[in-house]
Amino acid sequence: QVQLVESGGGLVQPGGSLRLSCAASKIIFSTYLMGWYRQAPGKQREFVATITNGGSTNYADSVKGRFTISRDNAKNTAYLQMNSLKPEDTAVYYCNARTTIFTLTPEYWGQGTQVTVSS
Protein backbone atom coordinates (compact mmCIF):
# COMPACT_ATOMS: atom_id res chain seq x y z
CA GLN A 1 0.00 0.00 0.00
CA VAL A 2 1.00 3.63 -0.41
CA GLN A 3 3.20 4.75 2.44
CA LEU A 4 5.39 7.69 3.40
CA VAL A 5 7.92 6.96 6.12
CA GLU A 6 9.97 9.71 7.75
CA SER A 7 13.29 9.14 9.45
CA GLY A 8 16.24 11.12 10.73
CA GLY A 9 14.67 13.00 13.59
CA GLY A 10 16.27 13.25 16.97
CA LEU A 11 17.70 15.49 19.65
CA VAL A 12 20.20 18.16 18.62
CA GLN A 13 21.72 21.23 20.21
CA PRO A 14 20.94 24.75 18.98
CA GLY A 15 23.04 25.51 15.93
CA GLY A 16 23.25 21.87 14.99
CA SER A 17 22.12 20.09 11.86
CA LEU A 18 19.82 17.23 11.01
CA ARG A 19 18.73 15.58 7.77
CA LEU A 20 15.25 14.16 7.50
CA SER A 21 14.28 11.57 4.92
CA CYS A 22 10.90 10.61 3.54
CA ALA A 23 10.76 7.29 1.73
CA ALA A 24 7.72 6.77 -0.48
CA SER A 25 6.35 3.48 -1.70
CA LYS A 26 3.58 2.47 -4.08
CA ILE A 27 3.20 5.88 -5.70
CA ILE A 28 4.40 7.35 -8.96
CA PHE A 29 6.79 9.54 -7.06
CA SER A 30 7.59 11.97 -9.86
CA THR A 31 3.92 12.95 -10.21
CA TYR A 32 3.73 14.27 -6.64
CA LEU A 33 4.74 17.55 -5.11
CA MET A 34 6.73 16.68 -2.01
CA GLY A 35 6.64 18.75 1.12
CA TRP A 36 7.53 19.01 4.76
CA TYR A 37 5.27 20.33 7.48
CA ARG A 38 5.71 20.53 11.21
CA GLN A 39 3.60 20.71 14.33
CA ALA A 40 4.82 21.91 17.70
CA PRO A 41 2.99 21.06 20.94
CA GLY A 42 -0.15 23.15 21.28
CA LYS A 43 0.18 24.63 17.81
CA GLN A 44 -1.34 24.08 14.39
CA ARG A 45 0.53 22.17 11.74
CA GLU A 46 2.50 24.60 9.59
CA PHE A 47 4.12 24.62 6.19
CA VAL A 48 7.90 24.24 6.05
CA ALA A 49 8.92 23.57 2.45
CA THR A 50 7.86 22.01 -0.85
CA ILE A 51 9.63 20.85 -3.97
CA THR A 52 8.26 20.05 -7.41
CA ASN A 53 9.46 17.27 -9.64
CA GLY A 54 11.32 19.90 -11.64
CA GLY A 55 13.17 21.11 -8.57
CA SER A 56 11.30 24.32 -7.84
CA THR A 57 11.25 24.98 -4.11
CA ASN A 58 9.24 27.03 -1.69
CA TYR A 59 10.07 27.72 1.95
CA ALA A 60 8.44 29.22 4.97
CA ASP A 61 10.08 32.50 5.93
CA SER A 62 11.07 31.04 9.28
CA VAL A 63 13.36 28.46 7.68
CA LYS A 64 14.70 30.25 4.60
CA GLY A 65 18.46 30.13 4.44
CA ARG A 66 18.63 27.35 7.01
CA PHE A 67 16.64 24.45 5.55
CA THR A 68 16.97 22.83 2.14
CA ILE A 69 14.42 20.49 0.62
CA SER A 70 15.46 18.05 -2.08
CA ARG A 71 14.26 14.89 -3.77
CA ASP A 72 15.74 11.86 -5.45
CA ASN A 73 13.18 10.39 -7.80
CA ALA A 74 15.31 7.33 -8.48
CA LYS A 75 15.14 6.49 -4.78
CA ASN A 76 11.56 7.68 -4.26
CA THR A 77 12.83 9.79 -1.39
CA ALA A 78 12.51 13.39 -0.29
CA TYR A 79 14.87 15.09 2.13
CA LEU A 80 14.99 18.06 4.43
CA GLN A 81 18.44 19.30 5.38
CA MET A 82 18.10 21.37 8.53
CA ASN A 83 20.99 23.62 9.53
CA SER A 84 21.44 26.24 12.23
CA LEU A 85 18.64 24.68 14.20
CA LYS A 86 16.84 26.72 16.82
CA PRO A 87 14.75 25.65 19.81
CA GLU A 88 11.67 26.98 18.02
CA ASP A 89 12.25 24.37 15.30
CA THR A 90 11.25 21.71 17.82
CA ALA A 91 8.24 19.88 16.40
CA VAL A 92 7.01 16.71 14.83
CA TYR A 93 7.95 16.90 11.16
CA TYR A 94 5.62 15.34 8.62
CA CYS A 95 6.26 14.37 5.03
CA ASN A 96 3.53 15.19 2.52
CA ALA A 97 2.87 14.19 -1.07
CA ARG A 98 0.34 16.00 -3.26
CA THR A 99 -0.76 15.74 -6.86
CA THR A 100 -3.19 17.58 -9.10
CA ILE A 101 -3.49 14.67 -11.50
CA PHE A 102 -7.17 13.95 -11.15
CA THR A 103 -6.95 10.19 -11.51
CA LEU A 104 -4.58 9.85 -8.54
CA THR A 105 -5.10 10.04 -4.80
CA PRO A 106 -4.53 13.75 -4.10
CA GLU A 107 -2.62 13.66 -0.84
CA TYR A 108 -0.65 11.41 1.50
CA TRP A 109 0.93 12.04 4.89
CA GLY A 110 3.69 10.29 6.75
CA GLN A 111 3.53 9.38 10.42
CA GLY A 112 5.92 12.10 11.53
CA THR A 113 9.35 12.20 13.10
CA GLN A 114 10.25 14.13 16.23
CA VAL A 115 12.87 16.87 16.07
CA THR A 116 13.95 18.36 19.37
CA VAL A 117 16.39 21.27 19.53
CA SER A 118 17.60 21.84 23.06
CA SER A 119 20.69 22.43 25.13
RARA-V372584 format. One record per run of one state. SS is the DSSP state (@ for helix, = for strand, . for the rest). FROM is the first residue (numbers start at 1). LEN is the number of residues. If there is no record, write none. Layout:
ss:SS from:FROM len:LEN
ss:SS from:FROM len:LEN
This chain:
ss:. from:1 len:2
ss:= from:3 len:5
ss:. from:8 len:2
ss:= from:10 len:3
ss:. from:13 len:5
ss:= from:18 len:8
ss:. from:26 len:3
ss:@ from:29 len:3
ss:. from:32 len:1
ss:= from:33 len:7
ss:. from:40 len:6
ss:= from:46 len:6
ss:. from:52 len:5
ss:= from:57 len:3
ss:. from:60 len:7
ss:= from:67 len:6
ss:@ from:73 len:3
ss:. from:76 len:1
ss:= from:77 len:6
ss:. from:83 len:4
ss:@ from:87 len:3
ss:. from:90 len:1
ss:= from:91 len:8
ss:. from:99 len:8
ss:= from:107 len:3
ss:. from:110 len:3
ss:= from:113 len:5
ss:. from:118 len:2
